[in-house]
Amino acid sequence: MDRAAFSRARDREWRESLLALGLSSERAVIAPERAVDGELTREKAKEIVLDFLTSHPAVSVTLKTILPVKDRPQHPDHANLGLAAEDLFREGKADALELFYEPILCMERRPGEEGLIRIEPGNGEERSRILKAAAAYAKWDPEEGFFAIGYHSVKNEFDAFTADPHCLKKRMGRDAR
């Protein structure tokens, strides 16, 4: 599989995950300029998000992304997305910022620590949607173009999440600027 086919397959998994969550495909936006894995800088991430914000103006914006963690190894693209979102929030480009721990780090953190809130799936329907979204990343059907790319990249984290689907988040609002 070449890089373009890999990207299409990865995007297909992501879109299937969004559909499982109940989001329409129109709400899924993929930036026209793609970053190479491991090479997304803070500045480029900020440029991509700012371009999206200016081309999709809204009355109120909440940025939701991965919390950058200074004391643990983390995928640099994820950390830079979080740092870019923090910059944009502090510059007044968003009304709120929700930062989520990646599942691999979530296992080491506890609610209350650093102002973190444990988010549980609400009712059975919400939990079902979340688990279906996770399963979309584990779908293996090569004839239909599904290769479980997301699942294979962090199998242990997916398995831990499906056993206990929660996350830890930290929210920053206007008063936190």
N, C-alpha and C positions, 0 to 999 in steps of 0.2 A: 504494500500500500504506500503510495507516495504521500508527501506532506499535504497536498490539497485534498486527497481522498480521506486522509486521517482527520483533517479539520472538519470536513463535511460530516463525517461519522460522529465526531465529538459534538458538533452542533446539533445533530439529529437527536442524540441522547439528551442533550440539554433541553431542547424543545419538547421532547416527550415527557421530561420531568416537569416542565412548566404546565403542560396539558394535564398531567396527573394532579397537580396542585389546583387545577381549575382556572388557570390563566389562559387567555386566548393567545393565539400565535401572533396577533397584531401587537400585543404588549411586549413581545420578545424583540429586543433590538440588539443586533450585533454590529459593533463599530466597523465601518468599512476598512479602516486601517488596522490590521491585526498585528499584535506584538508576537515576536518569537518567544516561545516558552523560556522563561528565565532571563529575558532581556527587557522586560517592561520597567522603565524607570518611573520614579515618582512624578517627574515632570510630564512624561508622556501619558501616564495614567490620568493626571490632572487635566491635561489637554483633551483627552478623550471624553472624560466625564463632563467637563465644562462645555464642550461642543454639544453633547447630548442635552445638557440643561438649557443652553441657549436656543437649540432647535426644537425643543419641546417645553415651552414655557408653561409654568403652572402657578397657581396661586400660592401653594405651599409645597415645599419639597423636603422629604426626609431621605437622606442618603443612608443606605444599609450596605455594610461591607464587612470585611474581615478586620478584626482588631490586630494592629501590628504589635508584636510582642518582642520586647528588647532582650529578654533573658533566655530565650529559647530559639533553636533553629526553626526557621519558617520559610515557606516558599517565597522567594524574593518578589515575585509578581503579586502575590496576595498581600504581603507587607506593604508594597508600594501603592496598591489600590487603597488600603486603609489610610496610609499617610496622606495620599492625595485627597481623599474624602475629608480628613481632618482639616487640611489646608482650606479646602473650599468652604467647609462649615465655618471655620474661624474668619474667613473673608466675607461671610454673610451671604454666600450663594445658596445656602440651604437653611431651613428653619430648624431642623433637627438632624441628629446623626446617631444611628444605631450601629454599634460595633459588636460583632459576634466572634467568639472564639472558634477556631477551627476545631472539628471533633478530635483531632489528634492531640490538641492542647487542652481541650475541654475536660479530658479525663484527669488532668492534673490540677485543675482549678476548682474552687468551691464557691457557691453563692455567698455573697457578703464580702468576699475578697475583692478589693479594688472596685467596689460598687457594683459588682456583678449580680444579675438577676437570673435565676434559673427559669427558662421558658419551657413549659410542658405543653404538649399537644392537648388542646381542650377536650372536646367531646370525641366519641368514637369515630365520627365522620372525618374530623380534622386529622386524627391520628392515622386513619386509613389513607387519606390523601397524601400525607407526608411519607408514609411507608411505600405507597405506590410511586411517588416521585423518586425515592431512593432506589426502588426496584428498576426504574427506567434506566438508570445508569448501569445496572447489572444485566440488562437484557442481552442475550447472546442469540443472534439470528443472522449469521453472515449473509444468507441469501437476500435478506431484506435490508442489509447495511447496518446491522447493530452488532457491535463487537465488545460491549461491556468495557469500553475504554476507561470511563471514569471509575468504575468499580475496580478494575485491575490496577489502577494507579495507586489506590489507597484502600486495598481490600480490608485490612484489619479495622480501619476507621469506619468503613461502611458497615461491617459486621457488628461493631460495637454500637453504632448509631441505631441500627435496626433492632438491636436487643433493648436499647434504652433511648428512644428518640426524644431527646431534649437538647437544648443548647443554652449557653450562657451568653448574656448580652449586657452591654453597658450603653446607656442612652444619655445623649447630651442634647439639651434643648437650648432655646434662645437665651435663657438666664445663665447658661453655663459658658457663654462666649466670653 
